[in-house]
């Protein structure tokens, strides 16, 4: 079984960008529909999803595309598929979120927040957890190492 940091096949960053931008646009459309539904009525209609809140659609599409494209590009450049790629991509997406507010501090804060969040998520194993695919003995050894003293670790 290849380790998590080995690159199985290179990701096409253009295709990843397009795929996640479309997914982000779908989420943006959903959010925009809710914004329209709960906004005060001023005689608009169904097209208010695009007219009044269309920026939400484009923004979430851009964030998804920037995240996926950056992650795939960094994976190609580094030759590894690990948590640092998602941390870098999270920073790029966070910068975009801050720039929407037209604030450098918000951009830097978004970079730090998304980089930390996505890097930690990926480092911890994502949805499967870090112990996914380990045998029972490997899991027991990993758990024991979490609570072992430095002296016990040196003996191993």
Secondary structure, DSSP 8 states (H G I E B T S, - for coil): ---TTS-SS---HHHHHHHHHHHHHHHHHHHHHHHHHHS--SS--TTHHHHTTHHHHHHHHHHHHHHHHHHHHHHHHHS--SHHHHHHHHHHHHHHHHHHTT-HHHHHHHHHHHHHHHHHHHHTTTTT-TTTT--HHHHHHHHHHHS--HHHHHH-
